[in-house]
Amino acid sequence: MMKGGMGNMMKQAQMMQANMQKAQAELAVTEVEGVASNGMVKITMTCNNAVKRVFIDEAAMDDRETLEDLMLIALNDARAKAEATSEARMKGMMPAGLKLPF
């Protein structure tokens, strides 16, 4: 009887692993956009932190220090959105209380 239970657990673990791999593949192409100063700077990246596009409004190019700050704000905003999207996607797949670094 114990063998059947262990086999069932292994099957469930394999299904969970397959689902997680599928979710990770989907997140690798899911894009989020970080924005700074009402859209003067926008950074688009995937949920696995690959930066895809950078938009800088011409008005933001007047001051280098300000532009650098806006780039950081937009990048951090995009990273936070990617992390939140990843956590939300993976949350339903993990047992309660288990947190993985995605």
N, CA, C and O atoms as CSV, one atom per row, in Angstrom:
chain,resi,resn,atom,element,x,y,z
A,1,MET,N,N,0.830,-1.192,0.000
A,1,MET,CA,C,0.000,0.000,0.000
A,1,MET,C,C,0.874,1.256,0.000
A,1,MET,O,O,0.544,2.245,-0.655
A,2,MET,N,N,1.977,1.215,0.727
A,2,MET,CA,C,2.839,2.375,0.822
A,2,MET,C,C,3.465,2.729,-0.525
A,2,MET,O,O,3.681,3.904,-0.823
A,3,LYS,N,N,3.763,1.688,-1.356
A,3,LYS,CA,C,4.351,1.939,-2.663
A,3,LYS,C,C,3.434,2.774,-3.544
A,3,LYS,O,O,3.890,3.679,-4.243
A,4,GLY,N,N,2.143,2.468,-3.511
A,4,GLY,CA,C,1.183,3.223,-4.307
A,4,GLY,C,C,1.140,4.682,-3.900
A,4,GLY,O,O,1.057,5.570,-4.748
A,5,GLY,N,N,1.196,4.930,-2.589
A,5,GLY,CA,C,1.200,6.302,-2.097
A,5,GLY,C,C,2.443,7.058,-2.522
A,5,GLY,O,O,2.369,8.231,-2.887
A,6,MET,N,N,3.575,6.393,-2.476
A,6,MET,CA,C,4.842,7.013,-2.877
A,6,MET,C,C,4.846,7.277,-4.382
A,6,MET,O,O,5.332,8.311,-4.839
A,7,GLY,N,N,4.305,6.340,-5.138
A,7,GLY,CA,C,4.219,6.524,-6.591
A,7,GLY,C,C,3.324,7.697,-6.940
A,7,GLY,O,O,3.619,8.462,-7.858
A,8,ASN,N,N,2.233,7.836,-6.207
A,8,ASN,CA,C,1.315,8.952,-6.429
A,8,ASN,C,C,1.998,10.280,-6.099
A,8,ASN,O,O,1.830,11.267,-6.814
A,9,MET,N,N,2.770,10.295,-5.007
A,9,MET,CA,C,3.498,11.520,-4.638
A,9,MET,C,C,4.519,11.877,-5.713
A,9,MET,O,O,4.681,13.051,-6.046
A,10,MET,N,N,5.207,10.878,-6.257
A,10,MET,CA,C,6.201,11.131,-7.311
A,10,MET,C,C,5.513,11.684,-8.564
A,10,MET,O,O,6.030,12.591,-9.216
A,11,LYS,N,N,4.363,11.134,-8.885
A,11,LYS,CA,C,3.616,11.597,-10.054
A,11,LYS,C,C,3.187,13.048,-9.862
A,11,LYS,O,O,3.278,13.854,-10.788
A,12,GLN,N,N,2.713,13.383,-8.647
A,12,GLN,CA,C,2.311,14.753,-8.353
A,12,GLN,C,C,3.507,15.702,-8.409
A,12,GLN,O,O,3.390,16.822,-8.906
A,13,ALA,N,N,4.653,15.258,-7.901
A,13,ALA,CA,C,5.860,16.089,-7.938
A,13,ALA,C,C,6.299,16.338,-9.378
A,13,ALA,O,O,6.720,17.444,-9.715
A,14,GLN,N,N,6.203,15.322,-10.222
A,14,GLN,CA,C,6.566,15.481,-11.630
A,14,GLN,C,C,5.612,16.439,-12.341
A,14,GLN,O,O,6.034,17.248,-13.167
A,15,MET,N,N,4.325,16.340,-12.013
A,15,MET,CA,C,3.351,17.263,-12.604
A,15,MET,C,C,3.623,18.695,-12.154
A,15,MET,O,O,3.556,19.624,-12.959
A,16,MET,N,N,3.931,18.875,-10.867
A,16,MET,CA,C,4.227,20.201,-10.349
A,16,MET,C,C,5.477,20.761,-11.029
A,16,MET,O,O,5.517,21.940,-11.381
A,17,GLN,N,N,6.490,19.923,-11.212
A,17,GLN,CA,C,7.713,20.374,-11.875
A,17,GLN,C,C,7.428,20.779,-13.321
A,17,GLN,O,O,7.939,21.796,-13.789
A,18,ALA,N,N,6.627,20.002,-14.022
A,18,ALA,CA,C,6.279,20.329,-15.408
A,18,ALA,C,C,5.497,21.643,-15.468
A,18,ALA,O,O,5.737,22.476,-16.342
A,19,ASN,N,N,4.564,21.822,-14.534
A,19,ASN,CA,C,3.794,23.067,-14.494
A,19,ASN,C,C,4.683,24.258,-14.196
A,19,ASN,O,O,4.504,25.328,-14.778
A,20,MET,N,N,5.639,24.086,-13.297
A,20,MET,CA,C,6.557,25.180,-12.959
A,20,MET,C,C,7.444,25.528,-14.147
A,20,MET,O,O,7.696,26.704,-14.409
A,21,GLN,N,N,7.915,24.525,-14.862
A,21,GLN,CA,C,8.740,24.789,-16.043
A,21,GLN,C,C,7.941,25.535,-17.104
A,21,GLN,O,O,8.456,26.442,-17.757
A,22,LYS,N,N,6.687,25.150,-17.272
A,22,LYS,CA,C,5.827,25.840,-18.238
A,22,LYS,C,C,5.618,27.293,-17.812
A,22,LYS,O,O,5.692,28.203,-18.637
A,23,ALA,N,N,5.360,27.503,-16.529
A,23,ALA,CA,C,5.154,28.864,-16.023
A,23,ALA,C,C,6.420,29.702,-16.187
A,23,ALA,O,O,6.342,30.876,-16.551
A,24,GLN,N,N,7.579,29.113,-15.924
A,24,GLN,CA,C,8.837,29.846,-16.077
A,24,GLN,C,C,9.062,30.230,-17.534
A,24,GLN,O,O,9.539,31.328,-17.820
A,25,ALA,N,N,8.721,29.336,-18.452
A,25,ALA,CA,C,8.863,29.637,-19.877
A,25,ALA,C,C,7.924,30.781,-20.273
A,25,ALA,O,O,8.302,31.659,-21.048
A,26,GLU,N,N,6.702,30.766,-19.738
A,26,GLU,CA,C,5.759,31.845,-20.019
A,26,GLU,C,C,6.249,33.168,-19.441
A,26,GLU,O,O,6.128,34.211,-20.084
A,27,LEU,N,N,6.800,33.129,-18.228
A,27,LEU,CA,C,7.301,34.347,-17.598
A,27,LEU,C,C,8.510,34.908,-18.348
A,27,LEU,O,O,8.733,36.118,-18.346
A,28,ALA,N,N,9.285,34.040,-18.982
A,28,ALA,CA,C,10.463,34.497,-19.725
A,28,ALA,C,C,10.088,35.380,-20.907
A,28,ALA,O,O,10.911,36.160,-21.387
A,29,VAL,N,N,8.844,35.260,-21.379
A,29,VAL,CA,C,8.407,36.100,-22.506
A,29,VAL,C,C,7.335,37.111,-22.093
A,29,VAL,O,O,6.902,37.919,-22.914
A,30,THR,N,N,6.906,37.072,-20.831
A,30,THR,CA,C,5.933,38.036,-20.341
A,30,THR,C,C,6.645,39.353,-20.062
A,30,THR,O,O,7.616,39.392,-19.306
A,31,GLU,N,N,6.165,40.423,-20.668
A,31,GLU,CA,C,6.811,41.723,-20.521
A,31,GLU,C,C,6.047,42.620,-19.544
A,31,GLU,O,O,4.817,42.608,-19.483
A,32,VAL,N,N,6.818,43.393,-18.788
A,32,VAL,CA,C,6.274,44.414,-17.900
A,32,VAL,C,C,6.965,45.729,-18.241
A,32,VAL,O,O,8.047,45.742,-18.829
A,33,GLU,N,N,6.326,46.833,-17.864
A,33,GLU,CA,C,6.901,48.144,-18.185
A,33,GLU,C,C,7.065,48.962,-16.919
A,33,GLU,O,O,6.120,49.159,-16.156
A,34,GLY,N,N,8.276,49.429,-16.715
A,34,GLY,CA,C,8.560,50.345,-15.625
A,34,GLY,C,C,8.518,51.763,-16.153
A,34,GLY,O,O,9.002,52.044,-17.249
A,35,VAL,N,N,7.937,52.656,-15.368
A,35,VAL,CA,C,7.725,54.033,-15.821
A,35,VAL,C,C,8.241,55.006,-14.778
A,35,VAL,O,O,8.129,54.765,-13.576
A,36,ALA,N,N,8.810,56.111,-15.252
A,36,ALA,CA,C,9.254,57.187,-14.362
A,36,ALA,C,C,8.769,58.520,-14.912
A,36,ALA,O,O,8.713,58.725,-16.125
A,37,SER,N,N,8.427,59.400,-14.023
A,37,SER,CA,C,8.039,60.773,-14.344
A,37,SER,C,C,6.952,60.834,-15.420
A,37,SER,O,O,7.124,61.454,-16.470
A,38,ASN,N,N,5.829,60.173,-15.127
A,38,ASN,CA,C,4.667,60.189,-16.025
A,38,ASN,C,C,4.996,59.759,-17.450
A,38,ASN,O,O,4.455,60.308,-18.410
A,39,GLY,N,N,5.878,58.783,-17.585
A,39,GLY,CA,C,6.182,58.232,-18.900
A,39,GLY,C,C,7.348,58.872,-19.622
A,39,GLY,O,O,7.605,58.542,-20.780
A,40,MET,N,N,8.062,59.780,-18.971
A,40,MET,CA,C,9.221,60.377,-19.638
A,40,MET,C,C,10.296,59.324,-19.901
A,40,MET,O,O,11.020,59.413,-20.892
A,41,VAL,N,N,10.402,58.344,-19.033
A,41,VAL,CA,C,11.312,57.222,-19.227
A,41,VAL,C,C,10.513,55.950,-18.988
A,41,VAL,O,O,9.807,55.822,-17.988
A,42,LYS,N,N,10.635,55.000,-19.934
A,42,LYS,CA,C,9.961,53.709,-19.827
A,42,LYS,C,C,10.969,52.609,-20.130
A,42,LYS,O,O,11.754,52.704,-21.073
A,43,ILE,N,N,10.931,51.568,-19.315
A,43,ILE,CA,C,11.789,50.413,-19.547
A,43,ILE,C,C,10.895,49.184,-19.586
A,43,ILE,O,O,10.133,48.921,-18.656
A,44,THR,N,N,11.001,48.442,-20.670
A,44,THR,CA,C,10.240,47.208,-20.827
A,44,THR,C,C,11.198,46.044,-20.639
A,44,THR,O,O,12.263,45.984,-21.255
A,45,MET,N,N,10.793,45.115,-19.770
A,45,MET,CA,C,11.624,43.942,-19.529
A,45,MET,C,C,10.735,42.722,-19.335
A,45,MET,O,O,9.538,42.841,-19.071
A,46,THR,N,N,11.341,41.545,-19.470
A,46,THR,CA,C,10.609,40.307,-19.238
A,46,THR,C,C,10.648,39.993,-17.748
A,46,THR,O,O,11.388,40.616,-16.987
A,47,CYS,N,N,9.850,39.030,-17.351
A,47,CYS,CA,C,9.800,38.654,-15.935
A,47,CYS,C,C,11.026,37.861,-15.493
A,47,CYS,O,O,11.147,37.521,-14.316
A,48,ASN,N,N,11.931,37.564,-16.417
A,48,ASN,CA,C,13.216,36.995,-16.006
A,48,ASN,C,C,14.327,38.036,-16.149
A,48,ASN,O,O,15.504,37.704,-16.287
A,49,ASN,N,N,13.913,39.316,-16.111
A,49,ASN,CA,C,14.801,40.477,-16.022
A,49,ASN,C,C,15.648,40.759,-17.267
A,49,ASN,O,O,16.730,41.336,-17.153
A,50,ALA,N,N,15.183,40.369,-18.428
A,50,ALA,CA,C,15.863,40.732,-19.666
A,50,ALA,C,C,15.244,42.042,-20.168
A,50,ALA,O,O,14.054,42.087,-20.481
A,51,VAL,N,N,16.043,43.096,-20.243
A,51,VAL,CA,C,15.546,44.389,-20.711
A,51,VAL,C,C,15.345,44.310,-22.225
A,51,VAL,O,O,16.252,43.926,-22.963
A,52,LYS,N,N,14.148,44.678,-22.674
A,52,LYS,CA,C,13.794,44.589,-24.089
A,52,LYS,C,C,13.807,45.945,-24.791
A,52,LYS,O,O,14.268,46.060,-25.927
A,53,ARG,N,N,13.290,46.982,-24.099
A,53,ARG,CA,C,13.201,48.304,-24.717
A,53,ARG,C,C,13.423,49.386,-23.675
A,53,ARG,O,O,13.109,49.229,-22.495
A,54,VAL,N,N,13.976,50.494,-24.159
A,54,VAL,CA,C,14.131,51.687,-23.329
A,54,VAL,C,C,13.595,52.859,-24.142
A,54,VAL,O,O,13.989,53.069,-25.290
A,55,PHE,N,N,12.696,53.614,-23.532
A,55,PHE,CA,C,12.166,54.820,-24.165
A,55,PHE,C,C,12.547,56.007,-23.291
A,55,PHE,O,O,12.349,55.989,-22.076
A,56,ILE,N,N,13.105,57.051,-23.934
A,56,ILE,CA,C,13.449,58.282,-23.223
A,56,ILE,C,C,12.859,59.446,-24.003
A,56,ILE,O,O,13.211,59.671,-25.161
A,57,ASP,N,N,11.970,60.176,-23.370
A,57,ASP,CA,C,11.386,61.365,-23.973
A,57,ASP,C,C,12.485,62.415,-24.127
A,57,ASP,O,O,13.354,62.541,-23.264
A,58,GLU,N,N,12.444,63.156,-25.211
A,58,GLU,CA,C,13.481,64.176,-25.458
A,58,GLU,C,C,13.590,65.179,-24.322
A,58,GLU,O,O,14.686,65.658,-24.028
A,59,ALA,N,N,12.492,65.502,-23.687
A,59,ALA,CA,C,12.504,66.476,-22.597
A,59,ALA,C,C,13.335,65.981,-21.408
A,59,ALA,O,O,13.821,66.782,-20.609
A,60,ALA,N,N,13.495,64.665,-21.297
A,60,ALA,CA,C,14.272,64.109,-20.183
A,60,ALA,C,C,15.773,64.197,-20.426
A,60,ALA,O,O,16.561,63.944,-19.515
A,61,MET,N,N,16.175,64.549,-21.632
A,61,MET,CA,C,17.596,64.559,-21.978
A,61,MET,C,C,18.292,65.875,-21.653
A,61,MET,O,O,19.487,66.020,-21.906
A,62,ASP,N,N,17.564,66.825,-21.100
A,62,ASP,CA,C,18.150,68.122,-20.792
A,62,ASP,C,C,19.150,68.068,-19.648
A,62,ASP,O,O,20.122,68.823,-19.631
A,63,ASP,N,N,18.916,67.184,-18.699
A,63,ASP,CA,C,19.749,67.130,-17.508
A,63,ASP,C,C,20.201,65.690,-17.269
A,63,ASP,O,O,19.383,64.805,-17.014
A,64,ARG,N,N,21.499,65.471,-17.354
A,64,ARG,CA,C,22.044,64.117,-17.248
A,64,ARG,C,C,21.728,63.459,-15.907
A,64,ARG,O,O,21.324,62.297,-15.868
A,65,GLU,N,N,21.908,64.185,-14.819
A,65,GLU,CA,C,21.650,63.611,-13.497
A,65,GLU,C,C,20.191,63.207,-13.328
A,65,GLU,O,O,19.886,62.145,-12.786
A,66,THR,N,N,19.303,64.064,-13.796
A,66,THR,CA,C,17.880,63.750,-13.714
A,66,THR,C,C,17.555,62.528,-14.568
A,66,THR,O,O,16.791,61.659,-14.148
A,67,LEU,N,N,18.133,62.461,-15.761
A,67,LEU,CA,C,17.903,61.317,-16.632
A,67,LEU,C,C,18.399,60.026,-15.977
A,67,LEU,O,O,17.722,59.000,-16.034
A,68,GLU,N,N,19.559,60.078,-15.366
A,68,GLU,CA,C,20.083,58.903,-14.668
A,68,GLU,C,C,19.134,58.463,-13.557
A,68,GLU,O,O,18.874,57.272,-13.390
A,69,ASP,N,N,18.628,59.415,-12.812
A,69,ASP,CA,C,17.672,59.091,-11.744
A,69,ASP,C,C,16.394,58.479,-12.306
A,69,ASP,O,O,15.871,57.505,-11.765
A,70,LEU,N,N,15.896,59.058,-13.395
A,70,LEU,CA,C,14.675,58.534,-14.012
A,70,LEU,C,C,14.886,57.116,-14.548
A,70,LEU,O,O,13.989,56.277,-14.470
A,71,MET,N,N,16.059,56.860,-15.085
A,71,MET,CA,C,16.375,55.502,-15.577
A,71,MET,C,C,16.343,54.507,-14.420
A,71,MET,O,O,15.790,53.415,-14.549
A,72,LEU,N,N,16.931,54.882,-13.302
A,72,LEU,CA,C,16.923,53.996,-12.132
A,72,LEU,C,C,15.505,53.752,-11.615
A,72,LEU,O,O,15.140,52.628,-11.270
A,73,ILE,N,N,14.725,54.812,-11.568
A,73,ILE,CA,C,13.340,54.684,-11.096
A,73,ILE,C,C,12.560,53.739,-12.012
A,73,ILE,O,O,11.863,52.845,-11.532
A,74,ALA,N,N,12.675,53.933,-13.320
A,74,ALA,CA,C,11.944,53.099,-14.275
A,74,ALA,C,C,12.427,51.646,-14.215
A,74,ALA,O,O,11.618,50.720,-14.282
A,75,LEU,N,N,13.725,51.450,-14.090
A,75,LEU,CA,C,14.269,50.094,-14.009
A,75,LEU,C,C,13.800,49.385,-12.744
A,75,LEU,O,O,13.405,48.220,-12.787
A,76,ASN,N,N,13.845,50.091,-11.620
A,76,ASN,CA,C,13.376,49.492,-10.367
A,76,ASN,C,C,11.872,49.219,-10.401
A,76,ASN,O,O,11.408,48.227,-9.838
A,77,ASP,N,N,11.117,50.088,-11.055
A,77,ASP,CA,C,9.680,49.877,-11.199
A,77,ASP,C,C,9.415,48.629,-12.040
A,77,ASP,O,O,8.562,47.813,-11.691
A,78,ALA,N,N,10.141,48.482,-13.143
A,78,ALA,CA,C,9.973,47.307,-14.002
A,78,ALA,C,C,10.362,46.033,-13.258
A,78,ALA,O,O,9.673,45.019,-13.364
A,79,ARG,N,N,11.451,46.079,-12.516
A,79,ARG,CA,C,11.911,44.908,-11.769
A,79,ARG,C,C,10.879,44.498,-10.716
A,79,ARG,O,O,10.602,43.312,-10.537
A,80,ALA,N,N,10.316,45.483,-10.026
A,80,ALA,CA,C,9.305,45.198,-9.010
A,80,ALA,C,C,8.050,44.588,-9.645
A,80,ALA,O,O,7.459,43.661,-9.091
A,81,LYS,N,N,7.649,45.108,-10.801
A,81,LYS,CA,C,6.482,44.556,-11.492
A,81,LYS,C,C,6.759,43.141,-11.987
A,81,LYS,O,O,5.881,42.281,-11.925
A,82,ALA,N,N,7.973,42.893,-12.480
A,82,ALA,CA,C,8.337,41.549,-12.932
A,82,ALA,C,C,8.310,40.568,-11.770
A,82,ALA,O,O,7.824,39.446,-11.908
A,83,GLU,N,N,8.826,40.989,-10.639
A,83,GLU,CA,C,8.835,40.139,-9.449
A,83,GLU,C,C,7.409,39.851,-8.973
A,83,GLU,O,O,7.082,38.711,-8.640
A,84,ALA,N,N,6.574,40.867,-8.942
A,84,ALA,CA,C,5.185,40.679,-8.512
A,84,ALA,C,C,4.433,39.759,-9.466
A,84,ALA,O,O,3.657,38.909,-9.030
A,85,THR,N,N,4.658,39.925,-10.759
A,85,THR,CA,C,4.010,39.079,-11.755
A,85,THR,C,C,4.470,37.629,-11.603
A,85,THR,O,O,3.658,36.707,-11.672
A,86,SER,N,N,5.756,37.434,-11.398
A,86,SER,CA,C,6.298,36.085,-11.225
A,86,SER,C,C,5.755,35.430,-9.967
A,86,SER,O,O,5.356,34.266,-9.991
A,87,GLU,N,N,5.740,36.169,-8.876
A,87,GLU,CA,C,5.227,35.626,-7.613
A,87,GLU,C,C,3.752,35.252,-7.738
A,87,GLU,O,O,3.330,34.203,-7.251
A,88,ALA,N,N,2.977,36.104,-8.384
A,88,ALA,CA,C,1.552,35.824,-8.548
A,88,ALA,C,C,1.348,34.572,-9.392
A,88,ALA,O,O,0.468,33.761,-9.104
A,89,ARG,N,N,2.156,34.416,-10.429
A,89,ARG,CA,C,2.017,33.254,-11.328
A,89,ARG,C,C,2.415,31.964,-10.627
A,89,ARG,O,O,1.765,30.934,-10.805
A,90,MET,N,N,3.479,32.013,-9.831
A,90,MET,CA,C,4.003,30.808,-9.198
A,90,MET,C,C,3.288,30.470,-7.886
A,90,MET,O,O,3.345,29.331,-7.425
A,91,LYS,N,N,2.628,31.438,-7.298
A,91,LYS,CA,C,2.008,31.267,-5.980
A,91,LYS,C,C,1.058,30.079,-5.930
A,91,LYS,O,O,1.080,29.313,-4.966
A,92,GLY,N,N,0.243,29.919,-6.928
A,92,GLY,CA,C,-0.736,28.851,-6.939
A,92,GLY,C,C,-0.141,27.465,-7.102
A,92,GLY,O,O,-0.827,26.466,-6.882
A,93,MET,N,N,1.124,27.392,-7.486
A,93,MET,CA,C,1.746,26.093,-7.728
A,93,MET,C,C,2.484,25.534,-6.525
A,93,MET,O,O,2.804,24.346,-6.484
A,94,MET,N,N,2.749,26.371,-5.564
A,94,MET,CA,C,3.571,25.949,-4.441
A,94,MET,C,C,2.713,25.686,-3.203
A,94,MET,O,O,1.703,26.354,-2.984
A,95,PRO,N,N,3.125,24.712,-2.403
A,95,PRO,CA,C,2.438,24.498,-1.129
A,95,PRO,C,C,2.546,25.747,-0.255
A,95,PRO,O,O,3.520,26.493,-0.357
A,96,ALA,N,N,1.570,25.974,0.586
A,96,ALA,CA,C,1.544,27.157,1.447
A,96,ALA,C,C,2.821,27.239,2.284
A,96,ALA,O,O,3.272,26.244,2.850
A,97,GLY,N,N,3.384,28.426,2.351
A,97,GLY,CA,C,4.572,28.668,3.175
A,97,GLY,C,C,5.885,28.425,2.461
A,97,GLY,O,O,6.935,28.796,2.986
A,98,LEU,N,N,5.871,27.816,1.278
A,98,LEU,CA,C,7.110,27.569,0.544
A,98,LEU,C,C,7.315,28.683,-0.460
A,98,LEU,O,O,6.466,28.918,-1.320
A,99,LYS,N,N,8.436,29.368,-0.351
A,99,LYS,CA,C,8.738,30.479,-1.258
A,99,LYS,C,C,10.024,30.172,-1.980
A,99,LYS,O,O,11.054,29.912,-1.359
A,100,LEU,N,N,9.959,30.204,-3.317
A,100,LEU,CA,C,11.143,29.960,-4.123
A,100,LEU,C,C,11.623,31.267,-4.743
A,100,LEU,O,O,10.815,32.162,-4.995
A,101,PRO,N,N,12.909,31.390,-4.990
A,101,PRO,CA,C,13.461,32.643,-5.549
A,101,PRO,C,C,13.304,32.719,-7.060
A,101,PRO,O,O,14.185,32.272,-7.795
A,102,PHE,N,N,12.189,33.284,-7.537
A,102,PHE,CA,C,11.966,33.445,-8.972
A,102,PHE,C,C,12.050,34.882,-9.354
A,102,PHE,O,O,11.889,35.219,-10.527
